[in-house]
C-alpha cells in the first residue's frame, strides 16, 4: 500500500509546501520512502511501501531515461513479468519493479496499455512535453483515487485527508454521499462524504491538461 498525490494550480507558483503536507500525512501508507517532483505551478509526490524491487532505484516518482515521463503508482501488477517480456527491447529497463513496467507500457502502448493490466492499481503518469497527466484506477476499484477540481486547481490523492490538509479545499459534508453511507455502508464513486471531492470510478481513467486546466 503506497500513497500518491499531486497538486496543479493556476495561481500558486510554488506548491511544494502543499505536496509535502499531503505526502507526509500518508506515511502510514508508505513508510519506506517519500519522493517528490517540484515544478512551477505543480508538484507530485509519493509515499512508498517497498514490495517489488526493494532497491531505492525504484523509489518514486520514477522517470524514464529520456526524462520526458514520470509515474507515481499505488498497487501491484500481477502480470508485470509477462508484460515486461512483451515490451522487450522497445524500452530500456533499469529496475526490476512493476512500476517501471507500467510506465514503459504507457510509453509503448498509450492508453491501450490498460487492457493489458492484471492487478490492483491507481497511478498517474505525467508527460512533460504535452504537459498532461494520465491517471487510472483498476477494474474492481481496489486502490482508491480521489480528486478535487475547480477552475484554478486540480488535486489528487490516495485519500481524502491529504486533499483537505492543503487547506485549499473547504470541508463540507456531501449529503448525497452521507445518504449512501447510511444506506449501503459506503458512498458510491464518484460520490464521497466531502462536497467537491470525487472518487474516480473503478475501471476508469482520465487526462488532465496543465495548459488548459481541463479534465
N, C-alpha and C positions, 0 to 999 in steps of 0.2 A: 504494500500500500504506500503510494507516494502522494505528494501534493503538487499540483500545478497552479500557476497563477499568472495573470497578465493585466496590464492597465494601459489603455491608449487614451490620450487626451488631446483636445484641440488647444487648450488654454494653459496647460501646465507643462512647461519645457522640461523640468526635472521631476520625474515621477519615482525616483529611486527610494525616497522615504516611504512612499506608499507600498511599493512592492516588497520592501524589507518587512514592513509590518504584516503584510499578507502571508509571506512565506514563513516567518518566524512563528506566526500563530498556528501553523500546520506542522510544527516539528514532531508532534506525536504521530504524524503520518509517515515521516521520513527522517529519522534521527541521524542517519549516516553522513549526509552531506547536504548543504544548501548551495545553490548556484543561481547566478543572475546574468541577465543581459540588459544593459542600460543603453538607451539611445534617446535622442531628442524627442520629447513628447510621448515616449512609451518605454515600458520596461516589462520584462518577462522573467519569472523565477520558478524554482523547483526545489522541493524538499524530498530527498531520496532515501528510500529503503532499499538497500542493495540485495538483490536476489540472483540475477543472472549477470555474470562477469563482474565480480566484486571489485575489480581494479578501478582506481579513481579515473582512469581514462574514459570510463563510461558514465562519469558524472554529467549532469545536465544543467543548463541547455547543452545539447550535443550538436556539433556543427559538422557539415560535410566538408570535404577537403577544399572545395572552392570558396568556402565561407559565405556562399550565397544563401544557404538554407540552414535553419537550426530547429530543433524539436524539444519540447517538454512532454513527458509521457507518464501516465499512471496506468499500471496494469501489467498484463503478461500476454505475450503472443505465443500460443502453444505450438504453432507450426512454423516458427521462425527459422528453424534449420532448413526445412524444405523450401521455404520461400527464399532464403539466402542462396541456396543452391540454384534455384530457378533464375535468380537475378544474375548469378555468375559474374563474369568479368565486365558487366555493364556498370558496375560500381566497385570502387576500390575500398574494401572494408578495412578498418583499423582497430575494431574491437570485436568481442565475441557476444555482444549484447543484442537482445531483441529490439532495443531502442533504435540502434543503427539500422537494423533490417527494416523497421517501419519507415525511417527517413529515406532509405535507399528505394524502398518500394514506391514511395510518393514521387521521388525524382524520376524513376524509370517508368512508372505506370500512370501517374497522376491520380485523379480521384478513383479510377477503376481499381486501384490497389485495395479499396475497402472490400471488394468482392473476394479477395484472396485471403483475408484475415480470418483466423480461427483463434479466438481469445476473448479476454475481457479487457476493455481499454477505454480511456479518454485521453486525447492528445491534441496538441496544437503544433503546427509547423509554420514557421514564418519564412516568407520569400523576400529577401532584401531588395531584389531587383524590382519586383512587382509591388513591393510594399503591401503585401497581403498576408492574411493569417487564415490558414485552413485548419479546421478543427472537427473532431468526430467523436462519436460515442458508440460503444458496442451494441449489438443487436438486442441483447437482453437488458441493457441498462444497468449492468453490474457496477460499472465505475461511473461516478457522478461527474457532471459538468454543469456548473451554474454560471449565469452571466447576467450583467446589467448593461443596458444600452440606453443612451439618450443622444441628443444632437451633438453633445460635446464629449461624451465618454463612452468607452466600451471596456468593461472589466469582466474577467472570467476567473474561475477558481474551482477547485475540487470541493469546496464547502461554501456555505453562505457566510459564515462568520468572518472570513478574511475580507470579503467584499464590504461588509459593514465596518470592519476595522479601519478601513481607509478614512472613514468619516465623510466620504463624498456621496454616500447613498443614505437617504432618510429611512429610518427603521419604522415602517408602518405595517400593520397586520393586513394581510390579504384575506378578506372574508371568504372568498371562494376557496382558497387553499385550506383555510381553517375548517370550513364545512366538510371538505373532502377528508380531512384528517379525522374529524368526529365520525364520519360515515364509514370510511374504509380503513382507518388507522394509518393512512398515508395520503399525502397530496399527490395528485397525478400530473406528471410533466405535460405541458410546460409550467403548470402552477406550482408555487411554493407558498410557504407561510408568510413570506415577506413581499409586500407590494413592489412591483417593478423588478424583482429578481426572478429570473426564469431558470428552469432546468431544461437543458437540451433533451429532446425526446430520444428514447432508445432507438438505435439503428439510424440516427440522423447525423448529418454533417452540416457545416456552414462555412462561409467565406466572408471575412471582414477585410475591407479595403481601407487602409490607413489614409490614403489621399482624399477620399470622399467621405470617410467615416460611415460608409454604408455596409449593411449586413444582408 
